[in-house]
Amino acid sequence: MTGKALVCDDSSADLMNIKNIVEGVGYRVSVATDGGEAINKAREEKPDIIFLDIIMPEMDGYETCRRLTDDRETRNIPVIFVSSKNQKADRIWAEMQGGKGLITKPFKDDEIIDCLQRYTPAKHNS
């Protein structure tokens, strides 16, 4: 069985880059361009992992993550932040919101794949 991933980013370039990396190792990927859409898709599709941008209009990634981790249906889905925010305080705040990690943009393919292997090991095919 292949895993399912949800990628949420308001940048279409970053969204497609992450989607291509994740699909390249055998995952089915759905995408969202804002926090509200990500929450709805997470509840509907129950992905194995979520890659989430922090800086987005309307609802930022931190708020999105808090809502996901507060929801009984989505609280066990690992959330990995992918952001240009890379200070130590950003990493600590990301963890405090329920995130499992933070990957800094520009990211490398291996960083995304490492998170897939670490947080969804039973689903990883390669």
Residue frames as qw, qx, qy, qz and C-alpha x, y, z in Angstrom:
[[0.000, 0.888, 0.460, 0.000, 0.00, 0.00, 0.00],
 [0.377, 0.386, -0.043, 0.841, 1.24, 3.47, -0.80],
 [0.211, -0.475, -0.505, 0.689, 0.91, 6.24, 1.72],
 [0.119, 0.831, 0.420, 0.345, -1.09, 9.42, 1.42],
 [0.397, -0.248, -0.186, 0.864, 0.33, 12.88, 1.97],
 [0.097, 0.916, 0.384, 0.055, -1.24, 16.32, 2.12],
 [0.488, -0.008, 0.026, 0.872, 0.83, 19.33, 1.04],
 [0.009, -0.912, -0.410, 0.029, -0.36, 22.83, 1.91],
 [0.419, -0.306, 0.113, 0.848, 1.43, 25.93, 0.63],
 [0.324, 0.830, 0.276, -0.361, 0.21, 29.19, -0.91],
 [0.052, 0.668, -0.551, -0.498, 3.24, 29.20, -3.25],
 [0.905, 0.331, 0.027, -0.265, 2.39, 27.13, -6.32],
 [0.506, 0.618, -0.593, 0.100, 6.10, 26.53, -7.03],
 [0.164, -0.397, 0.803, -0.414, 6.81, 25.15, -3.54],
 [0.777, 0.063, 0.380, -0.499, 3.57, 23.18, -3.61],
 [0.859, 0.442, -0.191, -0.173, 4.49, 21.45, -6.88],
 [0.296, 0.597, -0.712, 0.221, 8.10, 20.83, -5.79],
 [0.386, -0.267, 0.759, -0.451, 7.04, 19.05, -2.61],
 [0.840, 0.231, 0.220, -0.438, 4.24, 17.19, -4.43],
 [0.718, 0.548, -0.420, -0.090, 6.69, 15.91, -7.05],
 [0.073, 0.499, -0.803, 0.317, 9.20, 14.75, -4.43],
 [0.544, -0.103, 0.662, -0.505, 6.55, 12.91, -2.40],
 [0.857, 0.362, 0.060, -0.361, 4.91, 11.34, -5.47],
 [0.479, 0.634, -0.606, -0.031, 8.37, 10.31, -6.66],
 [0.000, 0.296, -0.907, 0.298, 8.67, 7.89, -3.73],
 [0.249, -0.197, -0.927, -0.199, 5.25, 6.38, -4.26],
 [0.070, 0.388, 0.638, -0.661, 2.83, 8.46, -2.20],
 [0.076, 0.694, 0.589, 0.407, -0.54, 9.70, -3.33],
 [0.245, -0.180, -0.230, 0.925, -0.61, 13.46, -2.77],
 [0.033, 0.832, 0.519, 0.192, -3.43, 15.92, -2.32],
 [0.358, 0.144, -0.094, 0.918, -2.81, 19.64, -2.17],
 [0.154, -0.863, -0.468, 0.115, -4.27, 22.66, -0.40],
 [0.398, 0.511, 0.006, 0.762, -3.41, 26.33, -0.79],
 [0.219, -0.578, 0.244, -0.747, -4.63, 27.60, 2.59],
 [0.076, -0.200, 0.839, -0.499, -5.12, 26.40, 6.14],
 [0.649, 0.119, 0.343, -0.669, -8.88, 25.99, 5.98],
 [0.790, 0.369, -0.363, -0.330, -8.65, 23.82, 2.88],
 [0.332, 0.387, -0.832, 0.219, -5.88, 21.77, 4.53],
 [0.349, -0.102, 0.712, -0.601, -8.03, 21.11, 7.60],
 [0.777, 0.251, 0.108, -0.567, -10.99, 20.03, 5.46],
 [0.709, 0.425, -0.542, -0.148, -8.86, 17.72, 3.31],
 [0.089, 0.350, -0.854, 0.373, -7.12, 16.25, 6.36],
 [0.547, 0.013, 0.577, -0.606, -10.52, 15.37, 7.90],
 [0.812, 0.371, -0.042, -0.448, -11.83, 13.90, 4.62],
 [0.735, 0.501, -0.455, -0.035, -8.75, 12.07, 3.36],
 [0.807, -0.548, 0.219, 0.007, -6.88, 11.11, 6.57],
 [0.598, 0.663, -0.421, 0.159, -3.37, 11.48, 5.10],
 [0.877, -0.210, -0.277, 0.334, -0.40, 9.72, 6.71],
 [0.493, -0.320, -0.066, 0.807, 1.57, 12.99, 6.87],
 [0.201, 0.932, 0.298, 0.052, 1.03, 16.71, 6.24],
 [0.518, -0.001, 0.053, 0.854, 3.63, 19.16, 4.89],
 [0.064, -0.886, -0.459, 0.022, 2.49, 22.64, 5.91],
 [0.340, 0.492, -0.042, 0.801, 3.74, 26.13, 5.08],
 [0.291, -0.453, -0.536, 0.650, 3.77, 28.63, 7.96],
 [0.050, 0.411, 0.020, -0.910, 3.31, 31.99, 6.25],
 [0.072, 0.389, 0.795, 0.459, -0.07, 31.93, 4.47],
 [0.255, -0.249, -0.043, -0.933, -2.95, 34.42, 4.17],
 [0.692, -0.387, -0.324, -0.516, -6.13, 34.02, 6.23],
 [0.842, -0.509, 0.146, -0.106, -4.92, 31.28, 8.60],
 [0.170, 0.722, -0.671, 0.012, -1.19, 30.71, 9.09],
 [0.675, 0.155, -0.722, -0.013, 0.39, 27.29, 9.43],
 [0.066, 0.154, -0.756, 0.633, 0.67, 27.56, 13.21],
 [0.554, 0.047, 0.298, -0.776, -3.07, 28.09, 13.60],
 [0.774, 0.206, -0.441, -0.405, -3.77, 25.34, 11.06],
 [0.475, 0.201, -0.821, 0.246, -1.55, 22.93, 13.01],
 [0.198, -0.087, 0.637, -0.740, -3.21, 23.84, 16.32],
 [0.710, 0.114, 0.050, -0.693, -6.62, 23.10, 14.83],
 [0.733, 0.240, -0.611, -0.177, -5.41, 19.80, 13.38],
 [0.347, 0.162, -0.821, 0.423, -3.88, 18.67, 16.67],
 [0.333, -0.027, 0.503, -0.797, -6.96, 19.75, 18.64],
 [0.744, 0.140, -0.205, -0.621, -9.27, 17.73, 16.37],
 [0.741, -0.215, 0.610, -0.182, -9.92, 14.15, 17.43],
 [0.869, 0.441, 0.219, -0.047, -10.01, 13.02, 13.78],
 [0.620, 0.714, -0.176, 0.273, -6.67, 14.55, 12.74],
 [0.398, -0.857, 0.312, -0.098, -4.57, 14.85, 15.91],
 [0.803, -0.314, 0.465, 0.203, -2.43, 11.77, 15.16],
 [0.723, 0.614, 0.140, 0.285, -1.37, 12.89, 11.68],
 [0.583, -0.398, 0.051, 0.706, 2.23, 14.12, 11.80],
 [0.286, 0.947, 0.144, 0.028, 2.60, 17.73, 10.63],
 [0.661, -0.143, 0.151, 0.721, 5.93, 18.88, 9.16],
 [0.125, 0.920, 0.095, -0.359, 6.30, 22.61, 8.69],
 [0.651, 0.224, 0.318, 0.651, 8.07, 23.74, 5.51],
 [0.021, -0.971, -0.229, 0.067, 8.96, 27.41, 5.75],
 [0.476, 0.635, -0.188, 0.578, 11.46, 30.17, 5.12],
 [0.453, -0.779, 0.229, -0.367, 11.28, 30.86, 8.88],
 [0.849, 0.161, -0.453, 0.220, 14.41, 29.23, 10.28],
 [0.071, -0.625, 0.503, -0.593, 15.26, 30.76, 13.64],
 [0.212, 0.015, -0.917, 0.339, 15.54, 28.59, 16.74],
 [0.325, 0.174, 0.471, -0.801, 12.42, 30.29, 18.11],
 [0.635, 0.225, -0.326, -0.664, 10.50, 29.24, 14.96],
 [0.504, 0.109, -0.856, -0.034, 11.45, 25.58, 15.52],
 [0.030, -0.088, -0.788, 0.609, 10.42, 25.73, 19.18],
 [0.460, 0.226, 0.192, -0.837, 7.13, 27.46, 18.34],
 [0.603, 0.188, -0.600, -0.490, 6.44, 24.90, 15.57],
 [0.369, -0.014, -0.908, 0.199, 6.86, 22.08, 18.10],
 [0.135, 0.156, 0.595, -0.777, 4.67, 23.88, 20.64],
 [0.567, 0.223, -0.097, -0.787, 1.87, 24.01, 18.03],
 [0.864, 0.051, 0.443, -0.233, 2.08, 20.23, 17.57],
 [0.645, 0.663, -0.352, -0.142, 4.45, 20.06, 14.61],
 [0.956, -0.189, 0.127, 0.185, 6.85, 17.11, 14.38],
 [0.643, -0.159, 0.257, 0.704, 9.52, 19.08, 12.53],
 [0.238, 0.902, 0.047, -0.358, 10.45, 22.11, 10.47],
 [0.706, 0.169, 0.390, 0.566, 12.17, 22.00, 7.09],
 [0.064, -0.718, 0.029, 0.692, 13.66, 25.29, 5.93],
 [0.643, 0.707, 0.263, 0.132, 13.09, 26.63, 2.41],
 [0.715, 0.349, -0.452, -0.403, 14.85, 26.23, 0.11],
 [0.789, -0.299, 0.503, -0.185, 14.66, 22.54, 0.98],
 [0.134, 0.408, -0.852, -0.300, 16.43, 19.52, -0.45],
 [0.748, -0.029, -0.501, -0.435, 14.58, 16.45, -1.71],
 [0.528, 0.047, -0.790, 0.308, 16.32, 14.33, 0.94],
 [0.109, -0.082, 0.529, -0.838, 14.86, 16.43, 3.76],
 [0.684, 0.002, -0.068, -0.726, 11.32, 15.74, 2.56],
 [0.774, 0.102, -0.608, -0.144, 12.04, 12.03, 1.99],
 [0.273, 0.166, -0.763, 0.561, 13.67, 11.73, 5.43],
 [0.405, -0.061, 0.389, -0.825, 10.46, 12.99, 7.05],
 [0.802, 0.069, -0.314, -0.504, 8.42, 10.47, 5.09],
 [0.658, 0.143, -0.720, 0.164, 10.70, 7.67, 6.28],
 [0.111, 0.156, -0.665, 0.722, 10.76, 8.92, 9.88],
 [0.389, 0.050, 0.404, -0.826, 7.06, 9.64, 10.38],
 [0.839, 0.216, 0.041, -0.498, 5.37, 7.11, 8.08],
 [0.134, -0.493, 0.844, 0.160, 7.83, 4.16, 8.10],
 [0.547, 0.168, 0.813, -0.111, 5.19, 1.48, 7.52],
 [0.570, 0.728, 0.280, -0.258, 3.97, 3.30, 4.39],
 [0.068, 0.788, -0.464, -0.399, 7.36, 3.99, 2.82],
 [0.932, 0.318, 0.134, -0.111, 8.04, 1.91, -0.28],
 [0.594, 0.709, -0.350, 0.149, 11.62, 2.60, -1.31]]
